[in-house]
Amino acid sequence: MASAPTSQDAVDPFTAVESLRAALDQAGIVFPSLAVEPTSPDLRLVDLGRIRADVAIRLAHALQRGEAET
C-alpha cells in the first residue's frame, strides 16, 4: 500500500474519491453518495454521504482486518 501524502494541498480530491471508491469496491462496500464536495473547492473536501448501518459494520470490519495486517 502506498503511503499517504502528508500535505492537504498535495491531494487532488477527485483522485482521492476514485482511490477510496476502488478500495471500497475491493472490500465489496458501496458508498452511494461518495463525491467531491463542490461548494468548498479550496478545502478539497470529500463527501462520504450517508450509509446504512450494515454497510458501516462491513466498513468497520474491513478496517479492522486491514489494521491487523499491519
mmCIF file as Biopython writes it, N, C-alpha, C and O atoms, coordinates in Angstrom:
data_model
#
loop_
_atom_site.group_PDB
_atom_site.id
_atom_site.type_symbol
_atom_site.label_atom_id
_atom_site.label_alt_id
_atom_site.label_comp_id
_atom_site.label_asym_id
_atom_site.label_entity_id
_atom_site.label_seq_id
_atom_site.pdbx_PDB_ins_code
_atom_site.Cartn_x
_atom_site.Cartn_y
_atom_site.Cartn_z
_atom_site.occupancy
_atom_site.B_iso_or_equiv
_atom_site.auth_seq_id
_atom_site.auth_asym_id
_atom_site.pdbx_PDB_model_num
ATOM 1   N N  . MET A ? 1  ? 0.846   -1.170 0.000  1.0 0.0 1  A 1 
ATOM 2   C CA . MET A ? 1  ? 0.000   0.000  0.000  1.0 0.0 1  A 1 
ATOM 3   C C  . MET A ? 1  ? 0.893   1.234  0.000  1.0 0.0 1  A 1 
ATOM 4   O O  . MET A ? 1  ? 1.889   1.287  0.721  1.0 0.0 1  A 1 
ATOM 5   N N  . ALA A ? 2  ? 0.530   2.234  -0.818 1.0 0.0 2  A 1 
ATOM 6   C CA . ALA A ? 2  ? 1.304   3.465  -0.892 1.0 0.0 2  A 1 
ATOM 7   C C  . ALA A ? 2  ? 1.096   4.288  0.369  1.0 0.0 2  A 1 
ATOM 8   O O  . ALA A ? 2  ? 0.036   4.250  0.995  1.0 0.0 2  A 1 
ATOM 9   N N  . SER A ? 3  ? 2.137   5.033  0.724  1.0 0.0 3  A 1 
ATOM 10  C CA . SER A ? 3  ? 1.990   5.885  1.901  1.0 0.0 3  A 1 
ATOM 11  C C  . SER A ? 3  ? 1.123   7.089  1.557  1.0 0.0 3  A 1 
ATOM 12  O O  . SER A ? 3  ? 1.102   7.546  0.415  1.0 0.0 3  A 1 
ATOM 13  N N  . ALA A ? 4  ? 0.421   7.588  2.543  1.0 0.0 4  A 1 
ATOM 14  C CA . ALA A ? 4  ? -0.481  8.718  2.347  1.0 0.0 4  A 1 
ATOM 15  C C  . ALA A ? 4  ? 0.304   10.022 2.332  1.0 0.0 4  A 1 
ATOM 16  O O  . ALA A ? 4  ? 1.214   10.208 3.140  1.0 0.0 4  A 1 
ATOM 17  N N  . PRO A ? 5  ? -0.044  10.932 1.412  1.0 0.0 5  A 1 
ATOM 18  C CA . PRO A ? 5  ? 0.609   12.243 1.428  1.0 0.0 5  A 1 
ATOM 19  C C  . PRO A ? 5  ? 0.326   12.961 2.742  1.0 0.0 5  A 1 
ATOM 20  O O  . PRO A ? 5  ? -0.733  12.788 3.345  1.0 0.0 5  A 1 
ATOM 21  N N  . THR A ? 6  ? 1.279   13.761 3.169  1.0 0.0 6  A 1 
ATOM 22  C CA . THR A ? 6  ? 1.107   14.449 4.448  1.0 0.0 6  A 1 
ATOM 23  C C  . THR A ? 6  ? 0.528   15.842 4.291  1.0 0.0 6  A 1 
ATOM 24  O O  . THR A ? 6  ? 0.035   16.411 5.265  1.0 0.0 6  A 1 
ATOM 25  N N  . SER A ? 7  ? 0.574   16.405 3.098  1.0 0.0 7  A 1 
ATOM 26  C CA . SER A ? 7  ? 0.080   17.755 2.883  1.0 0.0 7  A 1 
ATOM 27  C C  . SER A ? 7  ? -1.304  17.728 2.247  1.0 0.0 7  A 1 
ATOM 28  O O  . SER A ? 7  ? -1.527  17.046 1.247  1.0 0.0 7  A 1 
ATOM 29  N N  . GLN A ? 8  ? -2.229  18.478 2.839  1.0 0.0 8  A 1 
ATOM 30  C CA . GLN A ? 8  ? -3.586  18.568 2.301  1.0 0.0 8  A 1 
ATOM 31  C C  . GLN A ? 8  ? -3.546  19.051 0.858  1.0 0.0 8  A 1 
ATOM 32  O O  . GLN A ? 8  ? -4.316  18.575 0.023  1.0 0.0 8  A 1 
ATOM 33  N N  . ASP A ? 9  ? -2.659  19.989 0.557  1.0 0.0 9  A 1 
ATOM 34  C CA . ASP A ? 9  ? -2.576  20.557 -0.780 1.0 0.0 9  A 1 
ATOM 35  C C  . ASP A ? 9  ? -2.040  19.565 -1.807 1.0 0.0 9  A 1 
ATOM 36  O O  . ASP A ? 9  ? -2.221  19.767 -3.008 1.0 0.0 9  A 1 
ATOM 37  N N  . ALA A ? 10 ? -1.393  18.511 -1.362 1.0 0.0 10 A 1 
ATOM 38  C CA . ALA A ? 10 ? -0.821  17.531 -2.274 1.0 0.0 10 A 1 
ATOM 39  C C  . ALA A ? 10 ? -1.855  16.543 -2.793 1.0 0.0 10 A 1 
ATOM 40  O O  . ALA A ? 10 ? -1.556  15.761 -3.695 1.0 0.0 10 A 1 
ATOM 41  N N  . VAL A ? 11 ? -3.052  16.561 -2.249 1.0 0.0 11 A 1 
ATOM 42  C CA . VAL A ? 11 ? -4.055  15.557 -2.597 1.0 0.0 11 A 1 
ATOM 43  C C  . VAL A ? 11 ? -5.158  16.169 -3.447 1.0 0.0 11 A 1 
ATOM 44  O O  . VAL A ? 11 ? -5.837  17.104 -3.022 1.0 0.0 11 A 1 
ATOM 45  N N  . ASP A ? 12 ? -5.330  15.633 -4.649 1.0 0.0 12 A 1 
ATOM 46  C CA . ASP A ? 12 ? -6.440  16.034 -5.503 1.0 0.0 12 A 1 
ATOM 47  C C  . ASP A ? 12 ? -7.694  15.320 -5.003 1.0 0.0 12 A 1 
ATOM 48  O O  . ASP A ? 12 ? -7.681  14.094 -4.894 1.0 0.0 12 A 1 
ATOM 49  N N  . PRO A ? 13 ? -8.773  16.034 -4.696 1.0 0.0 13 A 1 
ATOM 50  C CA . PRO A ? 13 ? -9.956  15.383 -4.137 1.0 0.0 13 A 1 
ATOM 51  C C  . PRO A ? 13 ? -10.603 14.388 -5.094 1.0 0.0 13 A 1 
ATOM 52  O O  . PRO A ? 13 ? -11.189 13.401 -4.649 1.0 0.0 13 A 1 
ATOM 53  N N  . PHE A ? 14 ? -10.508 14.630 -6.396 1.0 0.0 14 A 1 
ATOM 54  C CA . PHE A ? 14 ? -11.090 13.697 -7.362 1.0 0.0 14 A 1 
ATOM 55  C C  . PHE A ? 14 ? -10.308 12.389 -7.375 1.0 0.0 14 A 1 
ATOM 56  O O  . PHE A ? 14 ? -10.890 11.310 -7.481 1.0 0.0 14 A 1 
ATOM 57  N N  . THR A ? 15 ? -8.991  12.493 -7.266 1.0 0.0 15 A 1 
ATOM 58  C CA . THR A ? 15 ? -8.156  11.300 -7.167 1.0 0.0 15 A 1 
ATOM 59  C C  . THR A ? 15 ? -8.447  10.557 -5.872 1.0 0.0 15 A 1 
ATOM 60  O O  . THR A ? 15 ? -8.500  9.327  -5.849 1.0 0.0 15 A 1 
ATOM 61  N N  . ALA A ? 16 ? -8.636  11.309 -4.797 1.0 0.0 16 A 1 
ATOM 62  C CA . ALA A ? 16 ? -8.949  10.692 -3.504 1.0 0.0 16 A 1 
ATOM 63  C C  . ALA A ? 16 ? -10.264 9.926  -3.564 1.0 0.0 16 A 1 
ATOM 64  O O  . ALA A ? 16 ? -10.367 8.819  -3.036 1.0 0.0 16 A 1 
ATOM 65  N N  . VAL A ? 17 ? -11.273 10.518 -4.209 1.0 0.0 17 A 1 
ATOM 66  C CA . VAL A ? 17 ? -12.577 9.847  -4.328 1.0 0.0 17 A 1 
ATOM 67  C C  . VAL A ? 17 ? -12.434 8.555  -5.122 1.0 0.0 17 A 1 
ATOM 68  O O  . VAL A ? 17 ? -12.957 7.518  -4.713 1.0 0.0 17 A 1 
ATOM 69  N N  . GLU A ? 18 ? -11.735 8.605  -6.244 1.0 0.0 18 A 1 
ATOM 70  C CA . GLU A ? 18 ? -11.590 7.399  -7.064 1.0 0.0 18 A 1 
ATOM 71  C C  . GLU A ? 18 ? -10.765 6.334  -6.349 1.0 0.0 18 A 1 
ATOM 72  O O  . GLU A ? 18 ? -11.055 5.144  -6.465 1.0 0.0 18 A 1 
ATOM 73  N N  . SER A ? 19 ? -9.745  6.753  -5.615 1.0 0.0 19 A 1 
ATOM 74  C CA . SER A ? 19 ? -8.939  5.807  -4.849 1.0 0.0 19 A 1 
ATOM 75  C C  . SER A ? 19 ? -9.772  5.140  -3.761 1.0 0.0 19 A 1 
ATOM 76  O O  . SER A ? 19 ? -9.708  3.925  -3.573 1.0 0.0 19 A 1 
ATOM 77  N N  . LEU A ? 20 ? -10.550 5.942  -3.048 1.0 0.0 20 A 1 
ATOM 78  C CA . LEU A ? 20 ? -11.409 5.399  -1.994 1.0 0.0 20 A 1 
ATOM 79  C C  . LEU A ? 20 ? -12.478 4.500  -2.583 1.0 0.0 20 A 1 
ATOM 80  O O  . LEU A ? 20 ? -12.761 3.436  -2.033 1.0 0.0 20 A 1 
ATOM 81  N N  . ARG A ? 21 ? -13.082 4.913  -3.701 1.0 0.0 21 A 1 
ATOM 82  C CA . ARG A ? 21 ? -14.118 4.099  -4.339 1.0 0.0 21 A 1 
ATOM 83  C C  . ARG A ? 21 ? -13.557 2.731  -4.757 1.0 0.0 21 A 1 
ATOM 84  O O  . ARG A ? 21 ? -14.216 1.706  -4.585 1.0 0.0 21 A 1 
ATOM 85  N N  . ALA A ? 22 ? -12.341 2.728  -5.303 1.0 0.0 22 A 1 
ATOM 86  C CA . ALA A ? 22 ? -11.711 1.473  -5.712 1.0 0.0 22 A 1 
ATOM 87  C C  . ALA A ? 22 ? -11.428 0.579  -4.509 1.0 0.0 22 A 1 
ATOM 88  O O  . ALA A ? 22 ? -11.665 -0.628 -4.563 1.0 0.0 22 A 1 
ATOM 89  N N  . ALA A ? 23 ? -10.926 1.162  -3.427 1.0 0.0 23 A 1 
ATOM 90  C CA . ALA A ? 23 ? -10.642 0.375  -2.220 1.0 0.0 23 A 1 
ATOM 91  C C  . ALA A ? 23 ? -11.923 -0.187 -1.616 1.0 0.0 23 A 1 
ATOM 92  O O  . ALA A ? 23 ? -11.965 -1.344 -1.197 1.0 0.0 23 A 1 
ATOM 93  N N  . LEU A ? 24 ? -12.964 0.635  -1.572 1.0 0.0 24 A 1 
ATOM 94  C CA . LEU A ? 24 ? -14.249 0.159  -1.051 1.0 0.0 24 A 1 
ATOM 95  C C  . LEU A ? 24 ? -14.800 -0.952 -1.932 1.0 0.0 24 A 1 
ATOM 96  O O  . LEU A ? 24 ? -15.349 -1.932 -1.430 1.0 0.0 24 A 1 
ATOM 97  N N  . ASP A ? 25 ? -14.653 -0.800 -3.248 1.0 0.0 25 A 1 
ATOM 98  C CA . ASP A ? 25 ? -15.138 -1.820 -4.177 1.0 0.0 25 A 1 
ATOM 99  C C  . ASP A ? 25 ? -14.429 -3.152 -3.936 1.0 0.0 25 A 1 
ATOM 100 O O  . ASP A ? 25 ? -15.060 -4.209 -3.982 1.0 0.0 25 A 1 
ATOM 101 N N  . GLN A ? 26 ? -13.137 -3.106 -3.684 1.0 0.0 26 A 1 
ATOM 102 C CA . GLN A ? 26 ? -12.387 -4.334 -3.395 1.0 0.0 26 A 1 
ATOM 103 C C  . GLN A ? 26 ? -12.900 -5.022 -2.140 1.0 0.0 26 A 1 
ATOM 104 O O  . GLN A ? 26 ? -12.823 -6.245 -2.016 1.0 0.0 26 A 1 
ATOM 105 N N  . ALA A ? 27 ? -13.421 -4.235 -1.213 1.0 0.0 27 A 1 
ATOM 106 C CA . ALA A ? 27 ? -13.975 -4.788 0.025  1.0 0.0 27 A 1 
ATOM 107 C C  . ALA A ? 27 ? -15.461 -5.112 -0.113 1.0 0.0 27 A 1 
ATOM 108 O O  . ALA A ? 27 ? -16.087 -5.572 0.841  1.0 0.0 27 A 1 
ATOM 109 N N  . GLY A ? 28 ? -16.030 -4.872 -1.306 1.0 0.0 28 A 1 
ATOM 110 C CA . GLY A ? 28 ? -17.447 -5.142 -1.516 1.0 0.0 28 A 1 
ATOM 111 C C  . GLY A ? 28 ? -18.354 -4.129 -0.841 1.0 0.0 28 A 1 
ATOM 112 O O  . GLY A ? 28 ? -19.483 -4.449 -0.468 1.0 0.0 28 A 1 
ATOM 113 N N  . ILE A ? 29 ? -17.863 -2.913 -0.684 1.0 0.0 29 A 1 
ATOM 114 C CA . ILE A ? 29 ? -18.603 -1.862 0.021  1.0 0.0 29 A 1 
ATOM 115 C C  . ILE A ? 29 ? -18.893 -0.726 -0.951 1.0 0.0 29 A 1 
ATOM 116 O O  . ILE A ? 29 ? -18.025 -0.323 -1.726 1.0 0.0 29 A 1 
ATOM 117 N N  . VAL A ? 30 ? -20.122 -0.212 -0.904 1.0 0.0 30 A 1 
ATOM 118 C CA . VAL A ? 30 ? -20.516 0.896  -1.774 1.0 0.0 30 A 1 
ATOM 119 C C  . VAL A ? 30 ? -20.990 2.070  -0.928 1.0 0.0 30 A 1 
ATOM 120 O O  . VAL A ? 30 ? -21.860 1.923  -0.070 1.0 0.0 30 A 1 
ATOM 121 N N  . PHE A ? 31 ? -20.408 3.226  -1.180 1.0 0.0 31 A 1 
ATOM 122 C CA . PHE A ? 31 ? -20.893 4.490  -0.620 1.0 0.0 31 A 1 
ATOM 123 C C  . PHE A ? 31 ? -21.611 5.198  -1.762 1.0 0.0 31 A 1 
ATOM 124 O O  . PHE A ? 31 ? -20.952 5.820  -2.595 1.0 0.0 31 A 1 
ATOM 125 N N  . PRO A ? 32 ? -22.943 5.124  -1.829 1.0 0.0 32 A 1 
ATOM 126 C CA . PRO A ? 32 ? -23.670 5.653  -2.982 1.0 0.0 32 A 1 
ATOM 127 C C  . PRO A ? 32 ? -23.456 7.142  -3.226 1.0 0.0 32 A 1 
ATOM 128 O O  . PRO A ? 32 ? -23.519 7.587  -4.372 1.0 0.0 32 A 1 
ATOM 129 N N  . SER A ? 33 ? -23.210 7.906  -2.199 1.0 0.0 33 A 1 
ATOM 130 C CA . SER A ? 33 ? -23.104 9.360  -2.344 1.0 0.0 33 A 1 
ATOM 131 C C  . SER A ? 33 ? -21.667 9.867  -2.338 1.0 0.0 33 A 1 
ATOM 132 O O  . SER A ? 33 ? -21.445 11.075 -2.263 1.0 0.0 33 A 1 
ATOM 133 N N  . LEU A ? 34 ? -20.695 8.977  -2.415 1.0 0.0 34 A 1 
ATOM 134 C CA . LEU A ? 34 ? -19.290 9.372  -2.379 1.0 0.0 34 A 1 
ATOM 135 C C  . LEU A ? 34 ? -18.988 10.334 -3.527 1.0 0.0 34 A 1 
ATOM 136 O O  . LEU A ? 34 ? -19.201 10.003 -4.693 1.0 0.0 34 A 1 
ATOM 137 N N  . ALA A ? 35 ? -18.492 11.525 -3.192 1.0 0.0 35 A 1 
ATOM 138 C CA . ALA A ? 35 ? -18.222 12.542 -4.210 1.0 0.0 35 A 1 
ATOM 139 C C  . ALA A ? 35 ? -17.331 13.638 -3.640 1.0 0.0 35 A 1 
ATOM 140 O O  . ALA A ? 35 ? -17.128 13.736 -2.430 1.0 0.0 35 A 1 
ATOM 141 N N  . VAL A ? 36 ? -16.811 14.450 -4.540 1.0 0.0 36 A 1 
ATOM 142 C CA . VAL A ? 36 ? -16.092 15.651 -4.124 1.0 0.0 36 A 1 
ATOM 143 C C  . VAL A ? 36 ? -17.129 16.686 -3.722 1.0 0.0 36 A 1 
ATOM 144 O O  . VAL A ? 36 ? -18.129 16.871 -4.416 1.0 0.0 36 A 1 
ATOM 145 N N  . GLU A ? 37 ? -16.898 17.354 -2.615 1.0 0.0 37 A 1 
ATOM 146 C CA . GLU A ? 37 ? -17.801 18.408 -2.137 1.0 0.0 37 A 1 
ATOM 147 C C  . GLU A ? 37 ? -17.622 19.630 -3.038 1.0 0.0 37 A 1 
ATOM 148 O O  . GLU A ? 37 ? -16.561 20.255 -3.020 1.0 0.0 37 A 1 
ATOM 149 N N  . PRO A ? 38 ? -18.647 19.982 -3.828 1.0 0.0 38 A 1 
ATOM 150 C CA . PRO A ? 38 ? -18.482 21.058 -4.815 1.0 0.0 38 A 1 
ATOM 151 C C  . PRO A ? 38 ? -18.549 22.478 -4.248 1.0 0.0 38 A 1 
ATOM 152 O O  . PRO A ? 38 ? -18.123 23.420 -4.916 1.0 0.0 38 A 1 
ATOM 153 N N  . THR A ? 39 ? -19.068 22.650 -3.048 1.0 0.0 39 A 1 
ATOM 154 C CA . THR A ? 39 ? -19.286 24.009 -2.547 1.0 0.0 39 A 1 
ATOM 155 C C  . THR A ? 39 ? -18.059 24.641 -1.900 1.0 0.0 39 A 1 
ATOM 156 O O  . THR A ? 39 ? -18.043 25.848 -1.657 1.0 0.0 39 A 1 
ATOM 157 N N  . SER A ? 40 ? -17.042 23.853 -1.621 1.0 0.0 40 A 1 
ATOM 158 C CA . SER A ? 40 ? -15.829 24.384 -0.981 1.0 0.0 40 A 1 
ATOM 159 C C  . SER A ? 40 ? -14.582 23.831 -1.660 1.0 0.0 40 A 1 
ATOM 160 O O  . SER A ? 40 ? -13.828 23.083 -1.039 1.0 0.0 40 A 1 
ATOM 161 N N  . PRO A ? 41 ? -14.348 24.186 -2.929 1.0 0.0 41 A 1 
ATOM 162 C CA . PRO A ? 41 ? -13.229 23.575 -3.657 1.0 0.0 41 A 1 
ATOM 163 C C  . PRO A ? 41 ? -11.860 23.832 -3.027 1.0 0.0 41 A 1 
ATOM 164 O O  . PRO A ? 41 ? -10.970 22.989 -3.134 1.0 0.0 41 A 1 
ATOM 165 N N  . ASP A ? 42 ? -11.679 24.968 -2.379 1.0 0.0 42 A 1 
ATOM 166 C CA . ASP A ? 42 ? -10.379 25.263 -1.763 1.0 0.0 42 A 1 
ATOM 167 C C  . ASP A ? 42 ? -10.067 24.354 -0.577 1.0 0.0 42 A 1 
ATOM 168 O O  . ASP A ? 42 ? -8.901  24.155 -0.234 1.0 0.0 42 A 1 
ATOM 169 N N  . LEU A ? 43 ? -11.093 23.812 0.040  1.0 0.0 43 A 1 
ATOM 170 C CA . LEU A ? 43 ? -10.888 22.918 1.186  1.0 0.0 43 A 1 
ATOM 171 C C  . LEU A ? 43 ? -10.598 21.481 0.763  1.0 0.0 43 A 1 
ATOM 172 O O  . LEU A ? 43 ? -10.128 20.681 1.572  1.0 0.0 43 A 1 
ATOM 173 N N  . ARG A ? 44 ? -10.876 21.146 -0.501 1.0 0.0 44 A 1 
ATOM 174 C CA . ARG A ? 44 ? -10.630 19.797 -1.037 1.0 0.0 44 A 1 
ATOM 175 C C  . ARG A ? 44 ? -11.338 18.723 -0.205 1.0 0.0 44 A 1 
ATOM 176 O O  . ARG A ? 44 ? -10.737 17.720 0.180  1.0 0.0 44 A 1 
ATOM 177 N N  . LEU A ? 45 ? -12.615 18.951 0.060  1.0 0.0 45 A 1 
ATOM 178 C CA . LEU A ? 45 ? -13.386 18.035 0.892  1.0 0.0 45 A 1 
ATOM 179 C C  . LEU A ? 45 ? -13.962 16.886 0.078  1.0 0.0 45 A 1 
ATOM 180 O O  . LEU A ? 45 ? -14.352 17.058 -1.077 1.0 0.0 45 A 1 
ATOM 181 N N  . VAL A ? 46 ? -14.008 15.719 0.695  1.0 0.0 46 A 1 
ATOM 182 C CA . VAL A ? 46 ? -14.659 14.549 0.119  1.0 0.0 46 A 1 
ATOM 183 C C  . VAL A ? 46 ? -15.902 14.273 0.949  1.0 0.0 46 A 1 
ATOM 184 O O  . VAL A ? 46 ? -15.829 14.123 2.169  1.0 0.0 46 A 1 
ATOM 185 N N  . ASP A ? 47 ? -17.037 14.208 0.280  1.0 0.0 47 A 1 
ATOM 186 C CA . ASP A ? 47 ? -18.313 13.934 0.943  1.0 0.0 47 A 1 
ATOM 187 C C  . ASP A ? 47 ? -18.547 12.429 0.913  1.0 0.0 47 A 1 
ATOM 188 O O  . ASP A ? 47 ? -18.715 11.838 -0.153 1.0 0.0 47 A 1 
ATOM 189 N N  . LEU A ? 48 ? -18.555 11.821 2.088  1.0 0.0 48 A 1 
ATOM 190 C CA . LEU A ? 48 ? -18.772 10.378 2.178  1.0 0.0 48 A 1 
ATOM 191 C C  . LEU A ? 48 ? -20.248 10.021 2.113  1.0 0.0 48 A 1 
ATOM 192 O O  . LEU A ? 48 ? -20.595 8.879  1.813  1.0 0.0 48 A 1 
ATOM 193 N N  . GLY A ? 49 ? -21.112 10.974 2.387  1.0 0.0 49 A 1 
ATOM 194 C CA . GLY A ? 49 ? -22.550 10.730 2.324  1.0 0.0 49 A 1 
ATOM 195 C C  . GLY A ? 49 ? -23.026 9.844  3.459  1.0 0.0 49 A 1 
ATOM 196 O O  . GLY A ? 49 ? -22.312 9.599  4.432  1.0 0.0 49 A 1 
ATOM 197 N N  . ARG A ? 50 ? -24.238 9.379  3.308  1.0 0.0 50 A 1 
ATOM 198 C CA . ARG A ? 50 ? -24.847 8.503  4.319  1.0 0.0 50 A 1 
ATOM 199 C C  . ARG A ? 50 ? -24.779 7.058  3.850  1.0 0.0 50 A 1 
ATOM 200 O O  . ARG A ? 50 ? -24.863 6.765  2.658  1.0 0.0 50 A 1 
ATOM 201 N N  . ILE A ? 51 ? -24.625 6.163  4.820  1.0 0.0 51 A 1 
ATOM 202 C CA . ILE A ? 51 ? -24.649 4.736  4.509  1.0 0.0 51 A 1 
ATOM 203 C C  . ILE A ? 51 ? -25.528 4.028  5.531  1.0 0.0 51 A 1 
ATOM 204 O O  . ILE A ? 51 ? -25.740 4.516  6.641  1.0 0.0 51 A 1 
ATOM 205 N N  . ARG A ? 52 ? -26.034 2.865  5.129  1.0 0.0 52 A 1 
ATOM 206 C CA . ARG A ? 52 ? -26.848 2.063  6.046  1.0 0.0 52 A 1 
ATOM 207 C C  . ARG A ? 52 ? -25.958 1.493  7.149  1.0 0.0 52 A 1 
ATOM 208 O O  . ARG A ? 52 ? -24.739 1.401  7.000  1.0 0.0 52 A 1 
ATOM 209 N N  . ALA A ? 53 ? -26.582 1.119  8.241  1.0 0.0 53 A 1 
ATOM 210 C CA . ALA A ? 53 ? -25.852 0.574  9.391  1.0 0.0 53 A 1 
ATOM 211 C C  . ALA A ? 53 ? -25.083 -0.691 9.021  1.0 0.0 53 A 1 
ATOM 212 O O  . ALA A ? 53 ? -23.962 -0.886 9.491  1.0 0.0 53 A 1 
ATOM 213 N N  . ASP A ? 54 ? -25.662 -1.551 8.188  1.0 0.0 54 A 1 
ATOM 214 C CA . ASP A ? 54 ? -24.965 -2.782 7.815  1.0 0.0 54 A 1 
ATOM 215 C C  . ASP A ? 54 ? -23.709 -2.478 6.997  1.0 0.0 54 A 1 
ATOM 216 O O  . ASP A ? 54 ? -22.714 -3.194 7.106  1.0 0.0 54 A 1 
ATOM 217 N N  . VAL A ? 55 ? -23.747 -1.440 6.193  1.0 0.0 55 A 1 
ATOM 218 C CA . VAL A ? 55 ? -22.569 -1.040 5.429  1.0 0.0 55 A 1 
ATOM 219 C C  . VAL A ? 55 ? -21.501 -0.481 6.373  1.0 0.0 55 A 1 
ATOM 220 O O  . VAL A ? 55 ? -20.312 -0.737 6.184  1.0 0.0 55 A 1 
ATOM 221 N N  . ALA A ? 56 ? -21.915 0.272  7.377  1.0 0.0 56 A 1 
ATOM 222 C CA . ALA A ? 56 ? -20.976 0.801  8.370  1.0 0.0 56 A 1 
ATOM 223 C C  . ALA A ? 56 ? -20.264 -0.334 9.106  1.0 0.0 56 A 1 
ATOM 224 O O  . ALA A ? 56 ? -19.061 -0.256 9.357  1.0 0.0 56 A 1 
ATOM 225 N N  . ILE A ? 57 ? -20.995 -1.372 9.445  1.0 0.0 57 A 1 
ATOM 226 C CA . ILE A ? 57 ? -20.390 -2.533 10.117 1.0 0.0 57 A 1 
ATOM 227 C C  . ILE A ? 57 ? -19.401 -3.225 9.191  1.0 0.0 57 A 1 
ATOM 228 O O  . ILE A ? 57 ? -18.316 -3.609 9.627  1.0 0.0 57 A 1 
ATOM 229 N N  . ARG A ? 58 ? -19.758 -3.392 7.910  1.0 0.0 58 A 1 
ATOM 230 C CA . ARG A ? 58 ? -18.837 -4.017 6.952  1.0 0.0 58 A 1 
ATOM 231 C C  . ARG A ? 58 ? -17.575 -3.175 6.786  1.0 0.0 58 A 1 
ATOM 232 O O  . ARG A ? 58 ? -16.475 -3.716 6.670  1.0 0.0 58 A 1 
ATOM 233 N N  . LEU A ? 59 ? -17.732 -1.856 6.776  1.0 0.0 59 A 1 
ATOM 234 C CA . LEU A ? 59 ? -16.575 -0.970 6.689  1.0 0.0 59 A 1 
ATOM 235 C C  . LEU A ? 59 ? -15.692 -1.119 7.927  1.0 0.0 59 A 1 
ATOM 236 O O  . LEU A ? 59 ? -14.470 -1.212 7.811  1.0 0.0 59 A 1 
ATOM 237 N N  . ALA A ? 60 ? -16.298 -1.142 9.092  1.0 0.0 60 A 1 
ATOM 238 C CA . ALA A ? 60 ? -15.539 -1.310 10.336 1.0 0.0 60 A 1 
ATOM 239 C C  . ALA A ? 60 ? -14.758 -2.620 10.327 1.0 0.0 60 A 1 
ATOM 240 O O  . ALA A ? 60 ? -13.593 -2.649 10.723 1.0 0.0 60 A 1 
ATOM 241 N N  . HIS A ? 61 ? -15.384 -3.691 9.884  1.0 0.0 61 A 1 
ATOM 242 C CA . HIS A ? 61 ? -14.699 -4.988 9.829  1.0 0.0 61 A 1 
ATOM 243 C C  . HIS A ? 61 ? -13.541 -4.950 8.832  1.0 0.0 61 A 1 
ATOM 244 O O  . HIS A ? 61 ? -12.471 -5.496 9.103  1.0 0.0 61 A 1 
ATOM 245 N N  . ALA A ? 62 ? -13.750 -4.310 7.683  1.0 0.0 62 A 1 
ATOM 246 C CA . ALA A ? 62 ? -12.684 -4.206 6.684  1.0 0.0 62 A 1 
ATOM 247 C C  . ALA A ? 62 ? -11.503 -3.410 7.233  1.0 0.0 62 A 1 
ATOM 248 O O  . ALA A ? 62 ? -10.349 -3.778 7.014  1.0 0.0 62 A 1 
ATOM 249 N N  . LEU A ? 63 ? -11.785 -2.333 7.936  1.0 0.0 63 A 1 
ATOM 250 C CA . LEU A ? 63 ? -10.712 -1.534 8.536  1.0 0.0 63 A 1 
ATOM 251 C C  . LEU A ? 63 ? -9.976  -2.317 9.618  1.0 0.0 63 A 1 
ATOM 252 O O  . LEU A ? 63 ? -8.752  -2.239 9.719  1.0 0.0 63 A 1 
ATOM 253 N N  . GLN A ? 64 ? -10.709 -3.060 10.414 1.0 0.0 64 A 1 
ATOM 254 C CA . GLN A ? 64 ? -10.085 -3.860 11.469 1.0 0.0 64 A 1 
ATOM 255 C C  . GLN A ? 64 ? -9.207  -4.952 10.865 1.0 0.0 64 A 1 
ATOM 256 O O  . GLN A ? 64 ? -8.125  -5.228 11.383 1.0 0.0 64 A 1 
ATOM 257 N N  . ARG A ? 65 ? -9.654  -5.572 9.785  1.0 0.0 65 A 1 
ATOM 258 C CA . ARG A ? 65 ? -8.834  -6.585 9.109  1.0 0.0 65 A 1 
ATOM 259 C C  . ARG A ? 65 ? -7.554  -5.953 8.576  1.0 0.0 65 A 1 
ATOM 260 O O  . ARG A ? 65 ? -6.474  -6.533 8.692  1.0 0.0 65 A 1 
ATOM 261 N N  . GLY A ? 66 ? -7.678  -4.770 7.995  1.0 0.0 66 A 1 
ATOM 262 C CA . GLY A ? 66 ? -6.504  -4.064 7.472  1.0 0.0 66 A 1 
ATOM 263 C C  . GLY A ? 66 ? -5.534  -3.684 8.572  1.0 0.0 66 A 1 
ATOM 264 O O  . GLY A ? 66 ? -4.320  -3.782 8.392  1.0 0.0 66 A 1 
ATOM 265 N N  . GLU A ? 67 ? -6.048  -3.258 9.693  1.0 0.0 67 A 1 
ATOM 266 C CA . GLU A ? 67 ? -5.208  -2.893 10.843 1.0 0.0 67 A 1 
ATOM 267 C C  . GLU A ? 67 ? -4.460  -4.122 11.351 1.0 0.0 67 A 1 
ATOM 268 O O  . GLU A ? 67 ? -3.298  -4.022 11.745 1.0 0.0 67 A 1 
ATOM 269 N N  . ALA A ? 68 ? -5.114  -5.268 11.342 1.0 0.0 68 A 1 
ATOM 270 C CA . ALA A ? 68 ? -4.490  -6.494 11.834 1.0 0.0 68 A 1 
ATOM 271 C C  . ALA A ? 68 ? -3.349  -6.940 10.922 1.0 0.0 68 A 1 
ATOM 272 O O  . ALA A ? 68 ? -2.436  -7.635 11.367 1.0 0.0 68 A 1 
ATOM 273 N N  . GLU A ? 69 ? -3.395  -6.542 9.642  1.0 0.0 69 A 1 
ATOM 274 C CA . GLU A ? 69 ? -2.362  -6.944 8.688  1.0 0.0 69 A 1 
ATOM 275 C C  . GLU A ? 69 ? -1.106  -6.094 8.796  1.0 0.0 69 A 1 
ATOM 276 O O  . GLU A ? 69 ? -0.057  -6.481 8.282  1.0 0.0 69 A 1 
ATOM 277 N N  . THR A ? 70 ? -1.192  -4.937 9.458  1.0 0.0 70 A 1 
ATOM 278 C CA . THR A ? 70 ? -0.013  -4.063 9.523  1.0 0.0 70 A 1 
ATOM 279 C C  . THR A ? 70 ? 0.839   -4.362 10.731 1.0 0.0 70 A 1 
ATOM 280 O O  . THR A ? 70 ? 1.868   -3.718 10.936 1.0 0.0 70 A 1 
#
